[in-house]
Amino acid sequence: MVVSQTTPQAQRYISRTLMSSMATRRPRIETSFDIRKSNSNPLLKKLDHRDWLAPNEAMKIFKTLKNADQVLVALKKISSRNDYKPNESLFSLIVDRLARERRFDDIEDVLQTVKYTKIKVSDSFFSNLIKIYINVANHLEKAIQVLFRMSEFHCCPTIETFNLVLNMLVCGKHYEIVHEVYLSAAKLGVVVDTCCFNILIKGLCNCGKMDAAFSLLCEIPKQGCMPNTKTYSTLMHGLCKQNRVDEAIKLWHEMEEKDICPDTITFNILISGLCERGRIHEGMEFMDKMKLSGCYPNSATYQAILYGLLESKSFLDAKDFMNKMLSEGGSPSSLSYKLLIHGLCSSGLQADVDLVLKKMLDNGFIPQVKTWKKMIMACVENHGS
């Protein structure tokens, strides 16, 4: 497979993560909360009772605790009971609560508790933990580490969790590490799918490696998968960013030949690519093809053509297209109105300015001071002449 050359730096990063994930230690749940205060808390005190504790009763207690320290004290108490064994739902609740207060070291200790007590947890538990490290902690290495540690808990990652990590790496532009994680799929017991390849292709397109992206496109069927609409749309977007719109159009024809149906996003990529390069008429033709194929233009479709007309200073055509957009349920942006009014003013088309201004106000937009000044100056110049 051709993706990219993995650098020693990426290899060292993954190796360090793997070695770190293999480090084991007994759990140590610590808290700054004075455990004596638990005696004054009726909820925590309830955990000391010898009465049988139902699972729903335990969850109810944990949900009503005020802070992370109390949660950790409660975990200590409940773990020492013989009549109750904490389950995945409880540990998920605890992890979420600790994450809310950014107690990430405590989360690691809770994870060790899960492992040490041999609590059975599913892929969903780890997927949630990975999201916490990505979205809350902004800790890339920890997120990767969780993926590689799942086997320690006798749990294999699903392809969804595996792809979650790959996508996180691509969004963070860690392209070399993406390749190394991808190569670990078989070791983790993951069977890659088309979505996995789409993420890799997105990464290659983002860093401008289109040749490698197309090599990967050819590799997909060899891995027992098939390219889909997302695959082709991603490649088209990469080509358009490199001003290779005609090649993107060829891909669209290839989709048709292979009976892969383009969606609204596919058409929008082509329409935007054409209009940004002044090929507005072709962009409009693709919008017609879009409708014939059963896809419906959205605001992005209309805006791409409208901005193209405004950029090319075709202000009367832009005004007519805006009317069409409104009649078909589209909503021009405030910027569209502003640019059109400024363009019409510069062209001395005062009557058209008045019509566009009325539509702007009718649709809930109020011109800024600069736009009012532009209209007043144009009006004065027209009357002066």
Buried (B, 14 or more C-beta within 10 A) or exposed (E): BBBBEBEEEBEEBBEEBBEBBEEEEEBEBEBEBEEEEBEEBEBBEBBEEEEEBEEEEBBEBBEEBEEBBBBBBBBBBBBEBEEBEBBBBBBBBBBBBBBEEEBBEBBBBBBBBBBEEEBEBEBBBBBBBBBBBBEBBEBBBBBBBBBBBBBEBEBEBBBEBBBBBBBBBBEBEBBBBBBBBBEBBEEBEBEBBBBBBBBBBBBBBBBEBBEBBBBBBEBBEEBEBEBBBBBBBBBBBBBBBEEBBEBBBEBBEEBEEEEBEBBBBBBBBBBBBBBBBEBBEBBBEBBEBBEEBEBEBBBBBBBBBBBBBBBBEBBBBBBEBBBEBBEEEBBBBBEBBBBBBBBBBEBEBBEBBEBBBEBBEEEEBEBEEEBEEBBEEBBEEBEEE
